[in-house]
């Protein structure tokens, strides 16, 4: 892994140490990520570079080949025209088919699955909480009581 390309990607995409800490669930601290980004650390740990590489590739659409080998373009092309689908046992279901089926039968799914109820309620609660934090209505808590 090339630290110079990691630094370049972080700077060009304006990736903050705070964001790295959040996405990595604390595996890499904000301070460490910022020090790597700004070149304060000459020889970072291999594990830190692997974490940064994974995050840049998965969260910021940076090409792994460019980061690791220096070939190709820095950013992957996003082709939004590609269909999203689920394939199981050779049968392909387009996303719109799955959504339509779920919407038409949501009451039956919801009534028969306690797990689904909890899952949906938790997702809704997380999205609402995230939006409230984004709008500054509530502050993000980092207390130990909040973590299970």
N, C-alpha and C positions, 0 to 999 in steps of 0.2 A: 504494500500500500504506500502510496506516495503522499507524504504530508503536505507538499506544496499544492497538489490538486485538491486535497481535502480543504485546505485553507482557502484556496481560490473559490471553490464551490460555496463554502460557508459565507465568504464575503460577498460574492456576487448575488447570492440568494438571500442575503441578509438574515442568516440563521443565527439566532442568539443562543448563548450558553443556557439561558433560562429555558428556551424551547427544547434544547437537547436534554436537559435534566428532566423535563416533564415527559418527553417522549420515551426516554430510556428508563422511566420509573426510578430515577435516582441512581442508576448504574454508573452514570457519568455525571459528575457534579457540574454545576453552572460555571464555577471558577475554572475547573480543568478544561472544559469545553472552550471557554473564552480565551484561556491561555494558549491552547492549541491553535485556535482561530487566529489569534494575534501574533503568533510566533514566539511567545514568551518561553514556551517549553521547546527545547531543541530536539529532544529525543523522547517523545511520549511513549507510554507503554503500548505494546502491540494490541492488547485487549481494548484500550481506549480507541485506537485507530479502527479496529474492527467494529466497535459500537458506532462510531461516527459514520463509517462507510455504510453500515446497514441502515442507519437512520436517513442518511442523505439519499440512498437509493429508494427506500420504501416510502418515505414521507415527502421527499422533495423532488422525486422523479429524475435523480442524477443517474447517469448510465454507469453501472458497475464496471464495465470494461474500460471506460474512460478513467474512472478513479483508480483502478488497480493497474492498468496497463498503459494508459495514456492514449489509447486509440479511439477513434470515433468522436462523436460529439459529446459535449458535457451533459446535455439534457436529452432524455428520451423523448421521442415524438409521441404525442398522445393522439391516438386515432379514436375520436369519439364516435365515429361512425360504426365501429365494431359492435356487433350484437353482444348483449350480455345474456348468458344462458346457463343452464344447469344440465349436465349430461349424466345419466345414471343408467347402467346396463345397456348402453347403446341407444338409449332414447334421449332425445334432446328436447328440452323445454325452454322456450324463450322466456325472458324475464317478464314480458308483458302477459304471457299466458299464466305464469305462476301468480303474478299479482292479481290478475282477473279472477283466477280460481280462489285465491285467498279471500278477496273482497266479497265474492259471491257466497262463500261458505264460512265467513269469519265467525258468525254466531256459533256454528257447530264446533269449530275449532276452539273458540273461546270457552264454551260451556264444558267441553270434554277434557280440557287440559289445564290443570292447575299450574303446571310449569309454564305454559304459554302465557297465562295471565300474569304470573310473576315477571316473566321475561319482558312482556310488553309494558307493564307498569313501570318496571325498572328502567327500561330504555326511555320511556316518556319522561320519567323523573330526571334522568341524567341530561336529556336534551334541554328540558326546561331550565334546570340548574345551570347548564353551560351558557344558555342564552342570557339568563339573569346576570351571570358573572360578566359576560361580554358587554352587556349594557351598563355595567357598574351598579346595578341595583343591589346586588349582594356581593360580598367579598369571598374569595376562595379561602376556605379554611384548610390549614395544614396541621391540625391537631391530631394526636394519636387516637383520640376518641372517635374520629371520623372513619379511620381505617379499620376494617374488620379484623 
